[in-house]
Amino acid sequence: MTEIDSIVITVVDRHNKAHSLDVPLDIPLSLMEVCKSYELPVEGTCGGMALCASCHVYINSDTKLSEQSEDELAMLDQIFYVQHNSRLGCQIRMTADVDGLECTLAPEQV
């Protein structure tokens, strides 16, 4: 089995435009960090600590993700626009397992 160097994910922005993003796997990144590196409007104000929800996304694909932590669930319980497929991008690690991930940026918090 060959090891892959990168994956491709799709992020739909708040204007309903889909962005196909190439994600290198040689450095550990979260979905939030990838979005920021492609200059998508994701703040990540808390630095990835699941404390601000400025990286709130909706997962549109059946991609198997890690279980939500207590901190992530608590933060999602305090914000607007939460849906059954809500996640915090800072808590989703980019690995070969998430190749093909599709998500949509949630509306900004008011």
N, C-alpha and C positions, 0 to 999 in steps of 0.2 A: 504494500500500500504506500503510495506517495504522499508526502506531506504537502499541504497547500500553503502558498505564501500569502494569499489574500482571499477575501470574500467580497461579495457584492450584496448590498442591502438597498432597499428603496425607502426613501423618506418623502412623504407628501407634506408640503409646507402648508401654511395657513391660507394660501391663495389657491389651494387644490392643485398645485403643480408637483408632479412626481420627479424626484431627483434620484438617479441611480448612483450610488456611492461605492467606490472601491475602497476597501478597508484592509490595510496591511495587518498581518498577524504577528509581525516580528516584535511589536511593542504592545504592552497591555493597554487597551483602550476601552472606555465605556461608550455606549451609544451617545450619551451627552457630549463627550469629547470629540467623537467623530462629527457630530452635527456642527459643533463649534468650529472644527477645523475646515469644514466646507462652508463656513459663514452663514449657516442657517440660523434663524432667530431663536436660539436656545441660550438662556443666560448662564445657568449653572452657578448661580450666585453663591451657593453654600460650598462649592468646590467638590461636589459629589458625595456629600454626607447624608443625603436624604432628608434635608432640613428645610428646603425652600420650595420644591415642586416646580421650579422654573424650567425643568426639563420633562414635564409631563407629556406623555405620548399615549396614543392608542395603538395597540398591536393588532394588525389586520391579517396576519398570516398565522398558520398553525405551527409556527416555529416553537420548538420545545425550549423554554427559558428556565432559568433557575427559579426556585421558589422565592416568593416575596418575603423579605425580612420583616420583623416586627416594626422596625423604624419606617420602612417603606409603607407598610399598611397604615401605620399611625398618621403619616403625612398625607396619604391619599384620603384619609378620613376627615381631614381638615380643609380640603380645597374644593373649588368649584369644578363643574364639568366632568366629574368622575363617571366613568362607564365601566361595564364589566371587564373590558379589556385594557383598562388604564394601568400604566406602569410609569415609573420614574426612569428616565433614560440613564441617569447616573448609576443605576443599579443593574443595568444590563451590560454584561461583559462581552466584548467582541471576541468570539472564538469560532473555530471551524463549524461548530454545531449550529451557529445562528446564520450561516450562509443562506441567503434568500429571504431574510427577515424583511417584512413590510410593515411600516408603521406610519402614523399620521401625527403631526404636532398638534397637541391640544390647544384650544384657545388660550390666550394669555389670561392670567389671573387678574381680576379687577380689584 
